[in-house]
Amino acid sequence: MANNMLHLTPPHREVPGCYAFPAEKIQLGTSAAAVSLPVVDISRSRDEVCRAILDAGKEMGFFQASHIVKPRPVVNHGVPDQVMRDMESVCVEFFRLPAEDKAALYSEDPRKTNRLFCGALYGNSGEKYWRDCLRLACTFPVGKSTEDWPGNPQRFPYVYLRRSEIMDANLKFISFVATKHAYREVAEKFTVLTRGLGMELLRLLCQSLELRHDYFEGDLSGSDVILHVNHYPPCPDPSVTLGLPPHCDRGLITLLHPGTVPGLEIAYKGNWIKVEPLPNAFIVNFGLQLEVVTNGLLKSIEHRAMTNVARARTSVATFIMPTQACLVGPAGEFLSEDNPPRYRTMTYGEFSRGYAAVNMGSSPLHINTDLKNIQKI
């Protein structure tokens, strides 16, 4: 395992050939100063939040959900700051564990529910991506579905320290929290609360779209919740490789805990813009199935992960998705003689099989035209 995981190998002086892309496949992003992600302050009135989410979905397909916009106490987004800091801390600590503590999790078999893997291949190009990933899945209600999640690290730094200090590999932490299964306990709590936030955002969308309030309940959001704990080690030459290729998320909605180190870029008006994460905020983006349900009213936008030469980046993506047997197609509320269906109705399993067959690294920017054509009429 150690030889296959980037974070367990000695620092590279150059990017190995299997991680290097031709120059035409990497278009450098522009500064995010000109175009920043919309910020949705969950503490505002329900009508204001509904309008803000809908506007963000039509314009960019991304927004940042925050509750630290005003200095006085506010109604937060349901995931306490301490839970977010604890999750960030245990994930950083997980990738610092020795190889033997993680060996049982390592697998290159994509059918394995919980696994640790490196640089997933997309299509038949043979190119790998500068990322190590811990994939976790759980049912709702959670029950025993997290029993196979890692227990280590069994202790983690108590993060009352500044967020910028969390990522400092040389920092000597002065206080630790220790429990028998610290990682599992922290990650389960984070997952339950983050899914709750995602479902509330979907209910807010229902209100703004004039759908029944529980439209996205049941099979449309009923698959296992998937977590990707992404770790991008320092890269000797970020100009020749990618942490993740351009892609749209295939599910319904994704909530990203971005960590403190930038790296996310989104496609906007023909270019890539860099996203600067806000403290204590989730980056939320709409998946392809939400675009399908709204017949294209809401957009699922391409995004990618870049690397940097100086600092490791760790982020946590939480995916809410339909069940494999769920039929997904445009809702009748978005159809008319002037606006016929733009997407076919098919099961999410059928769509996923087509999604997996597409070479996601085939184009430097708008590669998801092919993905959307899987379901497009």
FENMO-V910667 format. One record per pair of residues at least 4 apart in sequence whose C-alpha atoms are under 8 Angstrom apart, sorted by the first residue. I is the first residue (numbers start at 1). GAP is how many residues later the second one is. If there is no record, write none. Layout:
BEGIN
I_GAP / I_GAP
END
This chain:
BEGIN
1_4 / 1_98 / 1_102 / 1_105 / 2_6 / 2_7 / 2_97 / 3_5 / 3_6 / 4_5 / 4_114 / 5_4 / 5_112 / 5_113 / 5_127 / 6_112 / 6_124 / 6_125 / 6_126 / 6_227 / 7_88 / 7_125 / 7_226 / 8_91 / 11_223 / 12_223 / 12_224 / 13_223 / 14_222 / 14_223 / 15_4 / 15_5 / 15_220 / 15_221 / 15_222 / 15_225 / 15_226 / 16_4 / 18_108 / 18_109 / 18_110 / 19_108 / 19_109 / 19_110 / 19_111 / 19_222 / 19_223 / 20_107 / 20_108 / 20_220 / 20_221 / 21_4 / 21_5 / 21_106 / 21_219 / 21_220 / 22_4 / 22_218 / 23_4 / 23_217 / 24_340 / 25_336 / 25_337 / 25_338 / 25_339 / 26_213 / 26_214 / 26_215 / 26_216 / 26_338 / 27_245 / 27_337 / 27_338 / 28_211 / 28_244 / 29_236 / 29_242 / 29_243 / 29_244 / 29_245 / 30_241 / 30_242 / 30_243 / 30_244 / 31_242 / 31_243 / 32_4 / 32_241 / 32_242 / 32_243 / 32_244 / 35_238 / 36_239 / 36_240 / 37_23 / 37_25 / 37_26 / 37_27 / 37_238 / 38_18 / 38_24 / 38_25 / 38_26 / 39_24 / 39_25 / 39_26 / 39_27 / 40_9 / 40_12 / 40_13 / 40_23 / 40_24 / 40_25 / 40_26 / 41_8 / 41_24 / 41_25 / 41_26 / 41_27 / 41_28 / 42_7 / 42_23 / 42_24 / 42_25 / 42_33 / 42_34 / 42_35 / 43_24 / 43_31 / 43_32 / 43_33 / 43_34 / 44_4 / 44_5 / 45_4 / 46_4 / 46_158 / 47_4 / 48_4 / 49_4 / 49_155 / 50_4 / 50_154 / 50_155 / 50_157 / 50_158 / 51_4 / 51_157 / 52_4 / 53_4 / 53_10 / 53_151 / 53_152 / 54_4 / 54_151 / 54_154 / 54_155 / 54_244 / 55_4 / 56_4 / 56_5 / 56_6 / 56_7 / 57_4 / 57_5 / 57_6 / 57_229 / 57_241 / 57_242 / 58_239 / 58_240 / 58_241 / 59_240 / 60_208 / 60_239 / 60_241 / 61_224 / 61_225 / 61_237 / 61_238 / 61_239 / 61_240 / 62_221 / 62_222 / 62_223 / 62_224 / 62_239 / 63_220 / 63_221 / 63_222 / 64_214 / 64_217 / 64_218 / 64_219 / 64_220 / 65_12 / 65_216 / 65_217 / 65_218 / 65_219 / 66_10 / 66_11 / 66_212 / 66_214 / 66_215 / 66_216 / 67_7 / 67_8 / 67_9 / 67_10 / 67_213 / 67_214 / 68_6 / 68_212 / 70_4 / 76_4 / 77_120 / 78_115 / 78_116 / 78_118 / 78_119 / 79_4 / 79_5 / 79_111 / 79_114 / 79_115 / 79_118 / 80_4 / 81_4 / 81_199 / 82_4 / 82_77 / 83_4 / 83_103 / 83_106 / 83_107 / 84_4 / 84_106 / 84_173 / 84_196 / 85_4 / 85_74 / 85_78 / 86_4 / 86_72 / 86_73 / 86_100 / 87_4 / 87_99 / 87_100 / 87_103 / 88_4 / 88_171 / 88_226 / 88_227 / 89_4 / 89_67 / 89_68 / 89_70 / 89_77 / 90_4 / 90_63 / 90_66 / 90_67 / 90_92 / 90_93 / 90_96 / 91_4 / 91_92 / 91_138 / 91_223 / 92_4 / 92_75 / 92_222 / 93_4 / 93_60 / 93_63 / 94_58 / 94_59 / 94_89 / 95_136 / 97_4 / 97_5 / 97_56 / 98_4 / 99_4 / 101_51 / 102_4 / 102_14 / 105_9 / 105_10 / 105_11 / 105_45 / 106_9 / 106_10 / 106_11 / 107_5 / 107_8 / 107_9 / 107_10 / 108_8 / 108_9 / 108_10 / 113_22 / 113_23 / 113_24 / 114_20 / 114_21 / 114_22 / 114_23 / 114_34 / 114_35 / 115_19 / 115_20 / 115_21 / 116_16 / 116_17 / 116_18 / 116_19 / 117_15 / 117_16 / 117_17 / 118_11 / 118_12 / 118_13 / 118_14 / 118_15 / 119_9 / 119_10 / 119_11 / 119_12 / 119_13 / 119_14 / 120_8 / 120_9 / 121_4 / 121_5 / 121_6 / 121_7 / 121_8 / 122_4 / 122_5 / 122_6 / 122_234 / 122_236 / 122_237 / 122_238 / 122_239 / 123_233 / 123_234 / 123_235 / 123_236 / 123_237 / 123_238 / 124_235 / 125_234 / 125_236 / 129_112 / 129_113 / 129_114 / 129_115 / 129_116 / 130_102 / 130_103 / 130_105 / 130_111 / 130_112 / 130_113 / 130_114 / 130_177 / 131_99 / 131_100 / 131_101 / 131_102 / 131_112 / 131_113 / 132_98 / 132_99 / 132_100 / 133_95 / 133_96 / 133_97 / 133_98 / 134_93 / 134_94 / 134_95 / 134_96 / 135_91 / 135_92 / 135_93 / 135_94 / 136_13 / 136_90 / 136_91 / 136_92 / 137_8 / 137_9 / 137_87 / 137_88 / 137_89 / 137_90 / 138_4 / 138_7 / 138_8 / 138_86 / 138_87 / 138_88 / 139_4 / 139_6 / 139_84 / 139_85 / 139_86 / 140_84 / 140_85 / 142_4 / 146_38 / 146_42 / 149_35 / 150_31 / 150_33 / 150_34 / 151_29 / 151_30 / 151_31 / 151_32 / 151_33 / 152_29 / 152_30 / 152_31 / 152_32 / 153_28 / 153_29 / 153_30 / 154_24 / 154_25 / 154_26 / 154_27 / 154_28 / 154_29 / 155_21 / 155_22 / 155_23 / 155_24 / 155_25 / 155_27 / 156_20 / 156_21 / 156_22 / 156_26 / 157_16 / 157_17 / 157_18 / 157_19 / 157_20 / 158_17 / 158_18 / 158_19 / 159_4 / 159_7 / 161_4 / 161_5 / 162_4 / 163_4 / 163_97 / 164_4 / 164_96 / 165_6 / 166_5 / 167_93 / 167_145 / 178_4 / 181_4 / 182_4 / 183_4 / 184_4 / 185_4 / 186_4 / 187_4 / 188_4 / 189_4 / 190_4 / 191_4 / 191_36 / 191_127 / 192_4 / 193_4 / 194_4 / 194_61 / 194_124 / 195_4 / 195_30 / 195_123 / 195_125 / 196_4 / 197_4 / 198_4 / 198_55 / 198_56 / 198_57 / 198_122 / 199_4 / 200_4 / 201_4 / 202_4 / 202_14 / 203_4 / 203_10 / 203_11 / 203_12 / 203_13 / 204_4 / 205_4 / 206_4 / 206_5 / 206_6 / 206_7 / 206_8 / 206_9 / 206_10 / 207_4 / 207_5 / 207_6 / 211_4 / 211_122 / 216_4 / 216_5 / 217_4 / 217_5 / 218_4 / 219_4 / 219_103 / 219_104 / 219_107 / 220_32 / 220_101 / 220_102 / 220_103 / 220_106 / 220_108 / 221_31 / 221_99 / 221_100 / 221_101 / 221_102 / 222_98 / 222_99 / 222_100 / 222_101 / 223_97 / 223_98 / 223_99 / 223_100 / 223_101 / 224_96 / 224_97 / 224_99 / 225_93 / 225_94 / 225_95 / 225_96 / 226_92 / 226_93 / 226_94 / 227_89 / 227_90 / 227_91 / 227_92 / 228_88 / 228_89 / 228_90 / 229_85 / 229_86 / 229_87 / 229_88 / 230_83 / 230_84 / 230_85 / 230_86 / 230_87 / 231_81 / 231_82 / 231_83 / 231_84 / 232_11 / 232_75 / 232_80 / 232_81 / 232_82 / 233_74 / 233_78 / 233_79 / 233_80 / 234_73 / 234_74 / 234_75 / 234_76 / 234_77 / 234_78 / 234_79 / 235_72 / 235_73 / 235_74 / 235_75 / 236_72 / 236_73 / 237_4 / 237_71 / 237_72 / 238_4 / 238_68 / 238_69 / 238_70 / 238_71 / 241_65 / 241_66 / 242_62 / 242_63 / 242_64 / 242_65 / 243_61 / 243_62 / 243_63 / 243_64 / 244_60 / 244_61 / 244_62 / 245_58 / 245_59 / 245_60 / 245_115 / 245_116 / 246_56 / 246_57 / 246_58 / 246_59 / 246_114 / 246_115 / 246_118 / 246_119 / 246_120 / 246_121 / 246_122 / 247_54 / 247_55 / 247_56 / 247_57 / 247_113 / 247_120 / 247_121 / 248_39 / 248_40 / 248_52 / 248_53 / 248_54 / 248_55 / 248_120 / 249_4 / 249_5 / 249_37 / 249_38 / 249_39 / 249_51 / 250_37 / 250_38 / 250_39 / 250_102 / 250_105 / 251_36 / 251_37 / 251_38 / 251_39 / 251_68 / 251_69 / 251_70 / 251_71 / 252_34 / 252_35 / 252_36 / 252_37 / 252_38 / 252_67 / 252_68 / 252_69 / 252_70 / 253_31 / 253_32 / 253_33 / 253_34 / 253_37 / 253_66 / 253_67 / 253_68 / 254_30 / 254_31 / 254_32 / 254_33 / 254_63 / 254_64 / 254_65 / 254_66 / 255_27 / 255_28 / 255_29 / 255_30 / 255_62 / 255_63 / 255_64 / 256_26 / 256_27 / 256_28 / 256_59 / 256_60 / 256_61 / 256_62 / 257_24 / 257_25 / 257_26 / 257_58 / 257_59 / 257_60 / 258_4 / 258_19 / 258_24 / 258_25 / 258_56 / 258_57 / 258_58 / 258_59 / 259_18 / 259_54 / 259_55 / 259_56 / 259_57 / 260_17 / 260_19 / 260_53 / 261_50 / 261_51 / 261_52 / 261_53 / 262_12 / 262_13 / 262_14 / 262_15 / 262_51 / 263_11 / 263_12 / 263_42 / 263_43 / 263_44 / 263_45 / 263_50 / 264_10 / 264_11 / 264_39 / 264_40 / 264_41 / 264_42 / 265_7 / 265_8 / 265_9 / 265_10 / 265_38 / 265_39 / 265_40 / 265_41 / 266_6 / 266_7 / 266_8 / 266_9 / 266_35 / 266_36 / 266_37 / 266_38 / 267_4 / 267_5 / 267_6 / 267_34 / 267_35 / 267_36 / 267_98 / 268_4 / 268_5 / 270_95 / 271_94 / 277_4 / 277_6 / 285_15 / 285_16 / 286_4 / 286_5 / 286_12 / 286_13 / 286_14 / 286_15 / 287_4 / 287_13 / 288_4 / 288_11 / 288_12 / 288_84 / 289_4 / 289_39 / 290_4 / 290_8 / 290_9 / 290_10 / 291_4 / 291_5 / 291_6 / 291_7 / 291_8 / 291_9 / 292_4 / 292_36 / 292_37 / 292_38 / 292_50 / 292_51 / 293_35 / 293_36 / 293_37 / 293_38 / 294_4 / 294_36 / 294_37 / 294_40 / 295_34 / 295_35 / 295_36 / 295_39 / 295_40 / 295_46 / 295_47 / 295_48 / 296_46 / 302_63 / 302_64 / 302_66 / 308_4 / 322_4 / 322_26 / 323_25 / 323_26 / 324_23 / 324_24 / 324_25 / 324_26 / 325_22 / 325_23 / 325_24 / 326_21 / 326_22 / 326_23 / 327_18 / 327_19 / 327_20 / 327_21 / 328_17 / 328_18 / 328_19 / 328_20 / 329_14 / 329_15 / 329_16 / 329_17 / 330_4 / 330_5 / 330_11 / 330_12 / 330_13 / 330_14 / 330_15 / 331_4 / 334_5 / 335_4 / 335_5 / 335_6 / 336_4 / 341_36 / 342_34 / 342_35 / 343_32 / 343_33 / 343_34 / 344_31 / 344_32 / 344_33 / 345_30 / 346_4 / 346_5 / 346_29 / 347_4 / 348_4 / 349_4 / 350_4 / 351_4 / 351_23 / 351_24 / 352_4 / 353_4 / 354_4 / 354_17 / 354_20 / 355_16 / 355_19 / 358_12 / 358_13 / 360_7 / 360_8 / 361_6 / 362_5 / 363_4 / 367_4 / 368_4 / 369_4 / 370_4 / 371_4 / 372_4 / 373_4
END
